[in-house]
């Protein structure tokens, strides 16, 4: 039996949901490639179809956190 089998998501409220090892779920955001409209995954799921609410585009890019300062690694 794994830790996932014992874990119950339904008994907790939306804010209290956590994954094993203390990992907090985060909202995922997508950007429409055509108009730049930013939508959350929950908004896209509510619509049913993956389509931009502003322009009707169907191509989205997943927003990522900004990259940290690039580090130069020297080979030995």
C-alpha positions as CSV (number, residue, x, y, z in Angstrom):
1,X,0.0,0.0,0.0
2,X,1.5,3.3,-1.0
3,X,1.0,6.8,0.5
4,X,-1.2,7.8,-2.4
5,X,-3.8,5.1,-1.4
6,X,-4.2,6.5,2.1
7,X,-4.4,10.1,0.9
8,X,-7.9,11.6,0.6
9,X,-8.4,14.8,-1.3
10,X,-12.2,15.1,-0.9
11,X,-12.1,15.5,2.9
12,X,-10.1,18.7,2.7
13,X,-11.1,22.2,1.6
14,X,-9.5,23.7,-1.5
15,X,-6.9,25.7,0.4
16,X,-5.9,22.8,2.6
17,X,-5.2,20.3,-0.1
18,X,-1.5,19.1,-0.1
19,X,0.3,16.4,-1.7
20,X,2.6,13.9,0.1
21,X,5.9,15.3,1.5
22,X,4.3,18.7,2.1
23,X,4.1,19.8,-1.6
24,X,1.5,22.5,-2.1
25,X,-0.4,22.4,-5.4
26,X,-0.1,25.6,-7.5
27,X,-2.3,27.2,-10.1
28,X,-1.1,26.7,-13.6
29,X,-1.4,29.6,-16.1
30,X,-1.5,29.5,-19.9
31,X,-1.1,32.3,-22.5
32,X,-2.9,32.5,-25.8
33,X,-0.4,32.6,-28.6
34,X,-2.5,34.9,-30.7
35,X,-3.8,37.6,-28.3
36,X,-1.7,37.2,-25.2
37,X,-4.7,36.5,-22.9
38,X,-3.6,34.8,-19.7
39,X,-6.0,32.1,-18.4
40,X,-5.7,29.6,-15.5
41,X,-6.1,25.9,-15.9
42,X,-9.3,26.0,-13.9
43,X,-10.8,28.6,-16.3
44,X,-9.9,26.4,-19.3
45,X,-11.5,23.4,-17.5
46,X,-14.7,25.2,-16.8
47,X,-15.2,26.0,-20.5
48,X,-15.0,22.4,-21.7
49,X,-13.1,23.2,-24.8
50,X,-9.5,24.5,-24.8
51,X,-10.3,27.8,-26.5
52,X,-9.4,31.4,-25.7
53,X,-12.3,33.4,-24.4
54,X,-11.1,36.6,-26.0
55,X,-10.1,35.7,-29.6
56,X,-11.1,32.0,-30.0
57,X,-7.5,30.8,-30.5
58,X,-6.7,27.2,-29.7
59,X,-2.9,27.4,-29.2
60,X,-1.7,28.1,-25.6
61,X,1.8,28.3,-24.1
62,X,2.3,27.3,-20.5
63,X,3.7,30.2,-18.3
64,X,6.8,29.3,-16.5
65,X,8.6,31.1,-13.7
66,X,11.3,33.4,-14.8
67,X,14.7,31.8,-15.2
68,X,17.3,32.5,-12.6
69,X,20.5,34.3,-13.5
70,X,22.3,32.1,-15.9
71,X,25.4,30.4,-14.4
72,X,28.4,29.6,-16.4
73,X,29.8,26.1,-15.8
74,X,33.4,25.5,-16.8
75,X,34.4,22.0,-17.9
76,X,37.5,20.6,-16.3
